Amino acid sequence: MVKKKVAGVLVVSAMCAVMAAGCKSVETDSGSSSASEQKIAGADGGSSSVSSQDSVLEFYHGYYHDESEWPAAKVMRDIYDQFAQEHADDKVTFKPIAVENRDDIVSAQVAGGSFPDLVDCGGAGVPLAAVEQGLVYDLKSYIDENKLQDAIGLNYTQNNQDGHIYSVHDQIESRGLWYNRNMFERAGVTADALSDWDSFGAAMEKIRALKDGSYGYIAGQGSSYIFNTVMASTEEGKEMLESDLTEATINSDAFAKAFKTTAALDQANGSDHTTEDNGNLMDDFNKNGTVGVLFNGVWNASGISENLMGDIEPAIYPGNIAIASAGGGLAVANGMSDEKTELALEFIRYMTSEKVQERIFTEVQANPCNTTLDLNSLAEKSGDEAVKKLAKACSQVNEAEHIVIDMNYSWGFDVDKAIINALRECAVSGTDIDARFQQLQKELIALIG
């Protein structure tokens, strides 16, 4: 991540949290309550009214959504409640708390020199400032002593910071691509077109030539994954992606090639089909069947309309590349009582167990972190066509020749957004790609400076 901006982000987040704490509601396992009834973190680092008690382990998570809005959130809450029930007779009470502003809560407490008992960190992960202050428990010894390497999977390498592991994510954010096989056939294209970016571009041209309202792919946010995987097509580029963004990387040939390859594809694809959020055009692919390719995660399987389920197939990126990121995940406060720490560690073991990981795969419909599961067997057993597609997508990602982290996590969201904005401008016909690239270089150098 771009380390120089971390401190500023924490300060802003902490200020936001002070305001948010006074107005946002907190969802607990017993329902919703106002902030005045259920205190949440303030800038002084104090947590809720019960977190200081050794008898309660508070767990902040982001699955606050109503079941009708996001069914997977209800599944996750049920999983948490099951753990609470299994440990109901323990000396320490496990208390899951669903919140919309978990990152703000973490930032506010870290600014005050403390850390939540247990938290499922969002995409930003564990703040660097928390690690530097020694506020976060190092999970590495516990993982090694209990031989949980396979249970936590990719976390063991991606979340390893100089021999320390401060978080474990129970799901792996896994991305390949999805294509409409029926549209490919109508355009005279086969899946072999996905083997390299030149043949991909030619395939998109054939789809546009159908002249029936179909277009190649959803660009913008999706284009960042083209950039990501073109960078990863060489060892040099892959190493750059997995390191902090530097001026040398920004000025490298690998960076230029990734941007210009993506920008040329986007410009041919057309400015009408670019968006900062894939969700804005998702129905074109999943429901209307008017798009050839969607760059999205394995979880997209659950969004495909029943009438298109037979037409849509998963694949990985040209060059046999997949994007997989452990991301944030479960982090434990340092310095708690032995009883609270023991329960927090047991919860991580529970969340990465085969029993829970099977539910995360079949019910949450995400790629589980535990590498011992037979996903295809579980999918067949479920009988659900979406889960079968999910299993196929997960297997392709897990078995890809080259697996690379999402640049969101290594370079930061600000960098990712700047690249997406530049690519969106390049999608406009007539835009000078070289000139826009030079402008982007200056923007990024200023951003990391």
Beta strands, then each sheet from edge to edge (+ up, - down):
strand 1: 26-28
strand 2: 31-33
strand 3: 56-61
strand 4: 93-99
strand 5: 118-121
strand 6: 160-161
strand 7: 164-165
strand 8: 171-175
strand 9: 177-180
strand 10: 215-217
strand 11: 219-220
strand 12: 274-275
strand 13: 291-294
strand 14: 312-315
strand 15: 321-325
strand 16: 329-332
strand 17: 367-368
strand 18: 402-404
sheet 1: 2+ 1- 4+ 3+ 5+ 16-
sheet 2: 6+ 7-
sheet 3: 17+ 8- 15+ 18+
sheet 4: 10+ 13+ 9- 14+
sheet 5: 11+ 12+
end
